[in-house]
Amino acid sequence: MKISNPPITNIVFSGVGGQGIILASALVTEAALSEGYDVKANEVHGMAQRGGSVICQIRYGEKIHSPLVQKGAADFLVALEIIEALRYVEYMKPEGLCLVNSQRIIPTTVSSGIAEYPADPESSVKDMFPHYKITDCLTLAQKAGSARCVNVVMVGWLSRFLPFSEETWQSVLKNQLQSKRLVTNQKAFLSGRTIED
């Protein structure tokens, strides 16, 4: 699926605390900067330390005045946990693309009996998003060498739809990641970049 990038591209990352949302956002932000775009980004943590919802927003283009992605304006929603896709559906443009990791992370409100986890979140994604792709990115991360690399798998997946060069992405990975984790993360990025439609 080819996506034509508008003059300003709006990206929302969502997930839960501990999934590396902020690193994922930093990778995309640095890639956009390296390609000469004006970039603004922000992050909202919620109860991140306790596995709560985390959201990061990135906007890039010729000139960006605000880091805030307005509701109904996101070109891409990248959800590292399936319920976190549903939580932020209101940010999507009708023609926007949602990339969803099928992984389920049960929040403490569910395990303690305060709330319920939806029985069939995949069907909810299908019903709520006109344009979406869903893949088991956790398994891809494990095959690359670490379950902690789900975020980098998903950045690799997103990279297929962004106009940044392979050289830029490799440079960003080297800049952002410690050398001892670089090879595993490069594998994770490649596994995401080669996800088939």
N, C-alpha and C positions, 0 to 999 in steps of 0.2 A: 504494500500500500504506500503510494507516494503522497507526501504531505507538502503542499506549497507553503512556505513560511511567509507570514505577513510582514509588513514593515516593523511591527513590534510583536515579538513572540512572548506569550505569557505561559509560564510553567508552574504547576503546583505539585510539590512532593508531599505525600502524606504517609504516615505510618505510626508506629508506637515507639516509645522511648527505648533506646538500646539497639534500634535497627540501623543506625548510621545515616539518618535522614540529612543531618547537617553536613556530613562528608559528601554525600551524594550531591547536595546543593552546591557545595564548594567546587566540586569537579566540573559541573556544568557552568558555573559562574566563571571559573578561570578559563575554560575553553572559549566561552563567548568573548571574554576580554582579550584573549590571545588572538582571536580572529578579527579584532578591531571594533567590536560593538561597544556601545555604551550599555552598561549593565547595572541594575539595581536588584538587591535581594534582601529578604528579611526572613525571620523565623519566629515561630510561636511555639512555646514549649509545653504548655499545659502542665500535666503531671508526668513529665517525661521520665523522671527518675523512677517512677513506680509503674512504668509500662503504659502510661497514659498517652493520649493522642499528641502527635507532633506534626506540624505543618511548616513547610518552607515554600516561599514564593520567589520566583526569579522572573525578571522582565529584561529583555535585551532588544536592541534596535539601534537606529541611528542616534536618537536622543531620547533618554528616559528621564522623566521628572519624578516619578514616585515608584517605590518598590512594591506597592500594594496591587495585587491582582484583584480586580473587581469581580463580584459574582456575575457569572454569565460571560466571562471574558477569557477563560483559560483555554489555550490551544491544546495543552497537554496536562493531564492529571496522571501522575505516576504514584500508584498506591502500593506500598511495600507490604500491606496486609489487606485482605479482601474487604473487611468491614470498613476500613479507613477510606476505601474508594467510595462506598455508599455515604459515608459521613460528609464528604466534600463534593458530592455531585452537583450542588448548586453553583459551584465555580465554573462549570464547563460551558463553553460555547456549544450550540447545537451541533456544529460540525467538528468540534474538538475530539481528540483521541484520548481515551483512557487506557493506560497500560496497568494491568493488575497482576500482582503476585497472588497466587491462589492460597498462600499460606494463611492458616488461622492461628491467631494468638489470642487465647482466652483471657480477657481482662479480669482484674480482681473483683470487679462488681458482679461479674457472672459467676466466678468460682465461689464467691461468698453468698450467692443466692439473691442479690439485690436486683440484678438484671438478667435478661436472657440473651443468648447468642442466637442469631437467626439460624433456622434449621437448614435453609438452602440459599446461602448468600450468592452462589453462582447465578441462580435464577434471578435474583434481585438485580445483580449487575446487568444481566441481559435485558431486563425490563427497563432499567433506569438510564442506560447509556446507549445512544444510537450507534456510537462508534467505540468499540472497545476490543482489546485483546487480553486474554488471560492465559498465564503460563505458570508452571510450578518452578519459580525462580529459586526456591530453597534447595531443591534437588540439584539444580544447575550449579549453585554455589558450593554445595557439598562435593560435587564431582570436580570442581575447580580446586578444592583443597580446604575450604572452610565455610561453614554455615554462616559465619559472620560477614561473608562477602555478598549477601543478597543485594545490598545497596549498590554495589559495583556492577553486578549482573544487570540490574535495572537501568543503571546509567548507560551501560553498553547497549541495552535494548533501545532506550530513548535515542541514543546517538544515531541510530539508523534513520531517524526522521528529522535530524538537525543538520544544518549545512556546514558542519565543521569537518576538517580533514582528519584522516587517520593519524597523521603526524602530530597534529595539535592534541588529539586525545592521548597519545602515548607520552607526549611531553608533560601533559597535565598529571597523568598517573604517576610519573616519576617525581614530579614536584610535590605532590600532595601526600604520597604514601611513603612510609618508612621502607628502607631497602629490604629488610627482612620479610616484609609482607608484599613486596612489589610483584614478584613472580606470580604468586597466588592471585593477586588482584588483577594482574594482566590477563590471566586465564579466565577469571570471572567476567571481566569486561568483554573478552572475545566471545565467551559463551552467550552473553546477552546480545552482542552485536550480530551474532549469526542465528538468532532465533528466527525460525521460518514463519511466514504468515499462515 
